[in-house]
Amino acid sequence: MVAQLLRLRADLLAGEVRGSARRSVLVVVGSLAGLVAAVLIGIAMSSLRTADPVVARAVIVPVGTLITVGFTIIPLAVGGADQFDPRRFAVFGVGRRDLAIGLAVAGLVGVPVVGVAIVAVSQSVAWMRGAGTGVLGVVAALIVIATCGLLVRVGCTVGSWLIGSNRPSRDAGWLVALVVVVLVIPTVSLLLRVDWLNPRSAELQRIADIAGWTPWGAAWAVPADVASGHTGEGIVKLLLALVVLGLLAAAWWGLVGRMLVTVDDRTAVRSYRTLGWFDRLGATPVAAVAARALTYWGRDPRYRTSYLILLFVPIVVVPLGVAGVPWHWTALIPLPLMAVIAGFLPHNDVSYDNTAVWLHVASGAPGWSDRLGRLTPVIVVGVPAIVAGSALSAWLFGDWVAFPVLIGVCVAALFAGLGISSVVSVLLPYPTVRPGDRPFQQPQAAGVVSTVSQSTTIIGILLFSVPAGWLGVLALSDGAEPWAVLTLVVGAGVGIVVLGIGVVAGGKLFDRHGPDLLAAAQRN
């Protein structure tokens, strides 16, 4: 079975260059570019054999970690086109064991794994300084190759499962790409000051230290730590790398077993015994709109994409800490940023209704009830999250003066954003994703209105957050509780006032511009 799958893999690779001339050229050029890059990196790593172990470690471990991270993210994004999806072999009666081993071995044949094999072997050459480090270098290379091979198989299989052509979650690949952007932008901007020409620099050494303790960098760091005199850490990281490899093997075994008995594109049927939020909240206008909004936020993929983005925001502290920002200060960053994004989310909420906005216009309900009801999900979830997140951030920061400071700043940002969004969503609605479409399938008719709407909302949130933010800086600088309490009072006061004004003004505008909103919905 392994031999047959290897032949199949070779035929598939050969088939890549037998298509159209354009496709063949792209495949060949891309493959050659990847291999040349791997060879150049390998030569650079091999040349470190005569360098100081500390210098070699500061270069090899971060570079190797980045390569392994790429093998984690990219297969998830492209998994929908996986030719070795285990489900493709379910009809041939192949046993689970034979298929799992065969696909794993066949997956090693390809430009990506060959490229990482070149780099892994080259790093082992860099540690040929003695019997011990030489053996560990070879062992590390084998672990890296096996880990990357399994990452490709697991990632492609999970990606194929989640991003199938007929699944609503097929845009998960775009979320993966978004995570990469969230990580890369602050990393690039903050690491520009790192002295890359001096591998002994504190920043580069810190990056190597942190990367070596991650699942992606542990194997690369094993011979590096031993050669640098940290034998104990090297052994622990070897165990960590083996555990990671074992978990990936177990995950692959479980995925193969699951996929062999899973029918793709099955339709899930649900039965409901109650009206859900409509039963729980009552029959008032505000309650009806709030129930509808809560239902949307719970079931609509477009809304799920929005709050999934919020869950990725804390990742931003990783590059900040790696770049040298004190870790306790990074604890103060995610929550205000999440509050700003949460306040921004409803700025075009009316357009998400599409033509169903006629329900709100034709019902005769007062406009303020529509405005307040739409904000209910964000307020109900946001306020407890701010309190809990502020407590966690203050604990990580190491000073409870930050607790009222964060509440004040975050409430100002969240409530001000919701108040501004209540007005902007009526005055400046623009076409957005239609119900049932993919979350990232944006229409092309938004034009300048979307830019003005988004810019106005963001600028307004930042302006109304300035008083609380300024007082918060004073409180954290002096460590004085009176300033912290004042930050809480001012932030909450400004946020509540802007929210109230926004709901009232937005409600009046909604009453006045109802027909215009219906016309805008027809253009979506």
C-alpha positions, 0 to 999 in steps of 0.5 A: 500500500505504501508503494502504491501511494508513493507511485500515486504521489509521484504521478500527481506531482508529474501531472502538475507539469503536464497541464497548460503551459502557464500552469507548468511554468508556474509550478516549475518556477515555484518549485525551483524557487522554493528549493533554491531558497531552502538550499541558500538557508541550508548553506547559511546554517551549515556555515555556522559550524565554526561560529560561536554556539550562542551565535548559531543558536540565535540564528538557527532556532528562530529561523527553524521555528518560523519554517515550522509555523509555516508548515502549521498555517499554510496547510490549513488555508489550502486544505480544501484542495488536498489530493490525499484527503483520506475520504477519497480512499474510503471506497477502496476498502483500505485499512486504517493502519495501511492508509494512515502509514501510506499517506503519511509516508507519501506526504513526505514526497514533495517540494515543501518537505524536501525543502525543510529536509535540506534545512534540517540536515544543514542545521545538523551539520552546524552542530557537528562539533562533537559526538554528543551534539552531532547525534542530537543534531541528526535526531533533531533533523529527523524529528523536524522532518517527521513533524513537518510531514505530519503537520502537512497531513494533519493541517490539510486534512483538517483544512479539507474538512473545515474548508470544503467547497460546500461548507459555510466554514470554508472561509476558515482559511481566510481567518488563518490568513488574518491571524498571520496578518495580525502577527506579522504587522506588529512583528515587522514594525517592532523588530525593525530595531533589532540588530540582526547583524549582531546575533549576540544582541539581547533581542535576538537571544530573547527570540531564540529563548522563547522560540525554543520552548514552543512546540514549533521550535523545541526540536530546533533548539535541542542541539543548540542548547546542549552546544551552548552549555544548557544540557538540561534544557536541551533534554527537556526540549527533546522530550517536548519535541517527542511529545509534540511528534507523538500528539501529531501522530495520534491526531493523524491516526484519529483523523484517518479513522474519523474521515474513513467513516464520515460522509462529506457534505452531510446536512444537519437537521435541527428541531426547536421546541421554543422560540428561543430568545423571543420567548425569554425576552418578552414581546416589547419592541426593544426585547423583540429586536434584542432577541432577533439580534441575539439570534443573529449573533449566535447563528449567523456565520457573518457575526461569528466571524466578527467575534472570532476575530476578537478572540485572536486579538490577544495574540498581538501581545506575542510579537510585542513581548518578543520585540522587547516590550516588558511582558507585564505592560503587554497585559494592558493592551489586548482588552482596550483593543478588543473594546474598540473593535467591539464598539466598531462592529455594529457600525453597519449592522442595518445592512446585515439585515439586507431586505429584512430591515423592512420588519423594523421599519414596517412594525412602527416600533420607535427608532430608539428601540431598534437602536438599543435592541441591536446593541444588546448582544454586545452590551450583554457580553461586553460588560462582563467581559470587560470586568473579568478581562480587567481583573485578569489583566491587572493580575498579570500587570502586577498592580491592581490600580490597573483594574479600575483604569482598564474598566474606565478606558474599555467602557469608554471605548465600547460604549462610545463605539456603540453610540457612534455606530447607532448613528453611522449605521443609519446615515452611512449604510453600505453594501455588505455580505448578504445572508447566506453568503460566505463571511468574506464575500464582500460586494464591490459596490461599497465605494467611498461610503464604506471608507467614510463610515468606518473612518468616522466610527474609528476616529470617533471612538478614539477621540472619546477614549482620549480623556479616560486614556490620558487619566489612565496613563497618569494613574499607572505612572503615579500608581495613585488610586485617586487617578484610577478611580477618576479614570473609571468615573470619567470613562464610564461617564463619557461612554454612557453619555455618548451611548445615550445620545447615539441611541436617541439620535440614531433612533430619530434618524431611523424614524426619518430615514426608514424608506432610505434604508429600505432602498439601500437594502435593495441595492445590497 
